[in-house]
Amino acid sequence: MKIENPLVSIAIATYNGETYITDQLNSILAQSYQNLEIVIVDDRSTDQTFQILQNFQKLDHRIRLQQNEHNLGCNVNFNKALCLSTGDYIAISDQDDIWDKDKISYMIEIIGDDLMLYHDSTFVDANGNLKGKKMSDLHRFVKGNCEAFLLYQNCVSGHACLINKALLTYCLPLPQGIYYDWWMAYTAACLGKLNFTKHALVLHRRHSQSTTENDKTDNRRNKRIKNLILFQNHPLTPSVTKALITKLLSGYHGLTEESFSLKFFFLLLVNAKKILYIRRRSLFSMVQFLFRESSKHD
């Protein structure tokens, strides 16, 4: 039974976001949907972020603010914010975007029985100027039982998500080494409860100081392998998808013994319509990726 006017928690994990956090919070507090709690966990910022948040808390009783004793990192901090959220639904917020005033109202209206709903976003630069592109210009969106499509690429951004709190039962604690939104989307897809809307409901700021822009922790192939291992071990991964992951991991392992694997190339090629579906790229770029992925790297 649908709950009328359910409480929606806005989960925000902040760290050194003083430049844009005011714009973000103003757009959240201006939402046409007002039954909100704003759960903010600051990861021991070293700038003025926490002081700005404290000032906002004095102005709006819906803001619940905590600061970690030590820096925990992005996934652990978001995990904490999600666990502190008490709403029937949870919307995830970055610290540097601007939300459409009807974002929550619209998503609450259409989420239905899905566990995760995500939307399109419009890109803006550091100064808030339109860049002329949306998320959907770079990625195709997927829904339902689409976990195999999410093995190599992710089209679900945390800032674009509204989740039913029931999803947390299946995806927490958030594992290290993979973007939290990717893990949550994969979990919802395994359950067949992932959906999207084509409406662009956020001005998404892309700038050099963002977490994803500064993620240099590993090379891309190693990340793919580590993600595949996490997906393989996910308790909800369907047997067919698990079998595909096993073959893919075996293919990568074989590259330790040969400079190029034709067998692995054809495995990737046969499954390319699934595993390479999300990212919009030319045929030449796709074939180039397949050859590079099937070759041993120094």
C-alpha positions as CSV (number, residue, x, y, z in Angstrom):
1,M,0.0,0.0,0.0
2,K,1.3,3.4,-1.0
3,I,2.2,5.7,1.9
4,E,0.7,9.2,1.6
5,N,3.3,11.9,2.0
6,P,6.1,9.6,3.1
7,L,9.1,11.0,4.9
8,V,12.1,11.3,2.5
9,S,15.6,11.4,3.9
10,I,18.2,13.4,2.0
11,A,21.6,11.7,2.6
12,I,24.6,14.0,2.2
13,A,28.2,13.0,2.8
14,T,30.4,16.1,2.8
15,Y,34.1,16.7,2.7
16,N,35.8,20.1,1.9
17,G,32.8,21.3,0.0
18,E,32.7,24.9,1.1
19,T,32.7,26.3,-2.5
20,Y,29.3,24.8,-3.6
21,I,27.5,23.4,-0.5
22,T,25.4,26.6,0.0
23,D,23.9,26.3,-3.5
24,Q,23.2,22.6,-3.0
25,L,21.5,23.0,0.4
26,N,19.5,26.0,-0.8
27,S,18.1,23.9,-3.7
28,I,17.2,21.1,-1.3
29,L,15.5,23.3,1.3
30,A,13.5,24.9,-1.6
31,Q,12.0,21.6,-2.6
32,S,8.2,21.7,-3.3
33,Y,8.1,18.4,-1.4
34,Q,8.5,19.4,2.2
35,N,8.3,16.2,4.3
36,L,12.1,15.9,4.4
37,E,14.9,15.2,6.8
38,I,18.3,16.2,5.7
39,V,21.0,13.9,7.1
40,I,24.5,15.3,6.7
41,V,27.6,13.5,7.8
42,D,30.8,15.6,7.4
43,D,34.0,13.6,6.9
44,R,36.2,15.8,9.0
45,S,36.4,18.7,6.5
46,T,39.5,20.9,6.9
47,D,37.8,23.9,5.3
48,Q,34.7,25.9,6.3
49,T,32.2,23.2,5.2
50,F,31.2,22.2,8.7
51,Q,30.8,25.7,9.9
52,I,28.5,26.4,6.9
53,L,26.5,23.3,7.7
54,Q,26.1,24.4,11.4
55,N,24.7,27.8,10.2
56,F,22.2,26.0,8.0
57,Q,21.1,23.7,10.9
58,K,20.2,26.7,12.9
59,L,17.9,27.9,10.2
60,D,16.0,24.6,9.5
61,H,15.1,22.0,12.1
62,R,14.9,19.3,9.4
63,I,18.7,19.2,9.2
64,R,20.5,16.5,11.2
65,L,24.2,17.1,11.3
66,Q,27.1,14.9,12.4
67,Q,30.9,15.1,12.0
68,N,33.2,12.1,12.0
69,E,36.0,12.0,14.5
70,H,38.3,10.9,11.8
71,N,38.2,10.9,8.0
72,L,36.5,7.7,6.9
73,G,36.4,8.0,3.1
74,C,33.5,8.4,0.6
75,N,31.9,4.9,0.8
76,V,32.1,4.6,4.6
77,N,30.8,8.1,5.1
78,F,27.9,7.5,2.8
79,N,27.2,4.2,4.5
80,K,26.9,6.1,7.8
81,A,24.6,8.7,6.3
82,L,22.3,6.0,4.8
83,C,22.2,4.1,8.1
84,L,21.2,7.3,10.0
85,S,18.4,8.0,7.5
86,T,14.9,7.2,8.9
87,G,12.7,8.0,6.0
88,D,10.6,5.6,4.0
89,Y,12.6,6.8,0.9
90,I,16.2,8.1,0.6
91,A,17.5,10.6,-1.9
92,I,21.2,10.8,-2.2
93,S,22.8,14.2,-2.7
94,D,26.2,15.4,-3.8
95,Q,27.7,18.5,-2.2
96,D,28.0,20.6,-5.3
97,D,24.9,20.3,-7.5
98,I,21.6,22.2,-7.8
99,W,18.3,20.4,-7.7
100,D,15.1,21.2,-9.6
101,K,12.6,22.3,-7.0
102,D,10.2,19.5,-8.0
103,K,12.8,16.7,-8.0
104,I,11.5,14.9,-4.9
105,S,7.8,15.5,-5.7
106,Y,8.2,14.0,-9.1
107,M,10.2,11.0,-8.1
108,I,8.0,10.1,-5.2
109,E,5.0,10.2,-7.5
110,I,6.5,7.7,-10.0
111,I,8.8,5.3,-8.1
112,G,6.0,2.8,-7.5
113,D,7.2,-0.6,-6.5
114,D,10.8,-0.1,-7.7
115,L,13.6,0.0,-5.2
116,M,15.7,2.5,-7.1
117,L,14.7,5.2,-9.5
118,Y,17.2,7.5,-11.2
119,H,16.9,10.5,-13.6
120,D,18.8,12.3,-16.2
121,S,21.0,15.3,-15.3
122,T,22.2,18.4,-17.1
123,F,25.9,19.1,-16.9
124,V,27.1,22.5,-15.8
125,D,30.7,23.8,-15.2
126,A,32.3,25.0,-12.0
127,N,30.5,28.3,-12.3
128,G,27.1,26.8,-13.0
129,N,27.1,27.5,-16.8
130,L,25.4,25.0,-19.0
131,K,27.8,22.7,-20.9
132,G,25.3,21.7,-23.5
133,K,25.2,18.1,-22.6
134,K,23.2,15.7,-20.3
135,M,24.1,12.4,-18.7
136,S,22.0,10.6,-21.4
137,D,24.2,12.1,-24.1
138,L,27.1,10.0,-22.7
139,H,25.2,6.9,-21.4
140,R,22.2,4.8,-22.3
141,F,20.0,4.1,-19.3
142,V,18.9,0.6,-18.3
143,K,16.2,-0.8,-16.1
144,G,14.7,-4.0,-14.7
145,N,16.8,-7.2,-14.5
146,C,19.8,-5.5,-16.2
147,E,22.7,-6.5,-13.9
148,A,24.7,-7.9,-16.8
149,F,24.6,-4.5,-18.5
150,L,26.2,-3.0,-15.3
151,L,29.2,-5.3,-15.1
152,Y,31.6,-2.9,-17.0
153,Q,29.8,0.4,-17.0
154,N,27.5,2.4,-14.7
155,C,24.8,4.9,-15.8
156,V,23.3,5.4,-12.3
157,S,24.7,8.4,-10.4
158,G,24.1,8.7,-6.7
159,H,22.9,12.3,-7.0
160,A,20.1,11.1,-9.4
161,C,18.7,8.4,-7.2
162,L,15.7,7.9,-5.0
163,I,15.7,4.6,-3.2
164,N,13.1,2.7,-1.2
165,K,14.8,2.1,2.2
166,A,14.1,-1.6,1.8
167,L,17.0,-1.7,-0.7
168,L,19.5,-1.1,2.1
169,T,18.8,-4.5,3.4
170,Y,20.4,-6.0,0.4
171,C,23.4,-3.6,-0.3
172,L,24.8,-2.5,3.1
173,P,27.5,-2.4,4.2
174,L,28.8,-0.7,1.1
175,P,32.0,-2.5,-0.1
176,Q,35.3,-0.6,-0.6
177,G,36.8,-0.4,-4.0
178,I,33.6,0.3,-6.0
179,Y,31.5,3.5,-6.4
180,Y,28.6,3.2,-3.9
181,D,26.0,4.2,-6.5
182,W,27.2,1.5,-8.9
183,W,26.9,-1.2,-6.2
184,M,23.4,-0.1,-5.2
185,A,22.2,0.0,-8.8
186,Y,23.6,-3.4,-9.4
187,T,21.8,-4.7,-6.4
188,A,18.5,-3.2,-7.5
189,A,19.0,-4.6,-11.0
190,C,19.6,-8.1,-9.6
191,L,16.2,-7.8,-7.9
192,G,14.6,-6.4,-11.1
193,K,13.6,-3.2,-9.3
194,L,15.7,-0.6,-11.0
195,N,14.0,2.1,-13.2
196,F,14.6,5.5,-14.6
197,T,12.9,8.7,-15.8
198,K,14.2,10.7,-18.8
199,H,13.5,14.0,-16.9
200,A,16.6,16.0,-16.1
201,L,16.1,17.0,-12.5
202,V,19.6,18.2,-11.4
203,L,22.2,20.6,-12.6
204,H,25.2,18.4,-12.1
205,R,28.4,20.2,-11.6
206,R,31.5,18.7,-13.3
207,H,34.7,20.2,-12.0
208,S,38.3,19.3,-11.2
209,Q,37.8,19.0,-7.5
210,S,35.0,16.4,-7.5
211,T,35.6,13.0,-6.0
212,T,35.2,11.1,-9.3
213,E,37.4,13.5,-11.2
214,N,40.2,13.0,-8.6
215,D,39.9,9.2,-8.3
216,K,43.4,8.0,-9.4
217,T,43.6,4.9,-7.1
218,D,44.0,2.2,-9.7
219,N,44.2,1.6,-13.4
220,R,41.0,1.0,-15.3
221,R,41.5,-2.7,-16.0
222,N,42.4,-3.5,-12.4
223,K,39.2,-1.7,-11.4
224,R,37.1,-3.7,-13.8
225,I,38.6,-7.0,-12.4
226,K,38.0,-5.9,-8.8
227,N,34.4,-4.9,-9.6
228,L,33.8,-8.2,-11.4
229,I,35.0,-10.1,-8.3
230,L,32.6,-8.1,-6.1
231,F,29.7,-8.7,-8.4
232,Q,30.6,-12.4,-8.6
233,N,30.4,-12.6,-4.8
234,H,27.2,-10.6,-4.5
235,P,24.6,-13.0,-3.0
236,L,21.9,-11.8,-5.4
237,T,23.9,-12.3,-8.7
238,P,21.8,-14.6,-10.9
239,S,23.5,-17.9,-11.9
240,V,23.6,-16.9,-15.6
241,T,25.4,-13.6,-14.9
242,K,27.7,-15.3,-12.4
243,A,28.7,-17.8,-15.1
244,L,29.5,-14.9,-17.4
245,I,31.6,-13.2,-14.8
246,T,33.6,-16.4,-14.1
247,K,34.4,-16.6,-17.9
248,L,35.5,-13.0,-18.0
249,L,37.7,-13.4,-14.9
250,S,39.2,-16.5,-16.4
251,G,40.0,-14.5,-19.6
252,Y,41.8,-11.8,-17.7
253,H,43.8,-14.4,-15.8
254,G,44.9,-16.0,-19.1
255,L,46.5,-12.7,-20.2
256,T,49.2,-13.3,-17.6
257,E,50.5,-16.1,-19.9
258,E,49.9,-14.7,-23.4
259,S,50.2,-11.3,-25.0
260,F,46.8,-11.5,-26.8
261,S,43.9,-13.9,-26.2
262,L,41.7,-14.5,-29.3
263,K,39.4,-16.6,-27.1
264,F,38.9,-13.7,-24.7
265,F,38.4,-11.3,-27.5
266,F,35.5,-13.4,-28.9
267,L,34.0,-13.7,-25.4
268,L,34.0,-10.0,-25.1
269,L,32.7,-9.5,-28.6
270,V,29.8,-12.0,-28.2
271,N,28.7,-10.2,-25.0
272,A,29.5,-6.6,-26.1
273,K,25.8,-5.8,-26.7
274,K,25.3,-6.2,-23.0
275,I,28.5,-5.3,-21.2
276,L,29.4,-2.3,-23.5
277,Y,25.8,-1.1,-24.1
278,I,25.7,1.7,-21.6
279,R,28.5,4.0,-22.7
280,R,27.8,5.7,-26.0
281,R,30.8,5.3,-28.3
282,S,31.6,4.7,-31.9
283,L,32.0,1.3,-33.4
284,F,35.7,2.0,-33.9
285,S,36.1,2.9,-30.3
286,M,34.3,-0.2,-29.2
287,V,36.5,-2.5,-31.3
288,Q,39.6,-0.7,-30.1
289,F,38.5,-1.3,-26.6
290,L,38.0,-5.1,-27.3
291,F,41.5,-5.4,-28.8
292,R,43.1,-3.5,-25.9
293,E,41.2,-5.5,-23.3
294,S,42.3,-8.8,-24.9
295,S,45.9,-7.8,-24.9
296,K,48.5,-8.1,-22.1
297,H,49.4,-4.8,-20.5
298,D,52.9,-4.0,-19.2
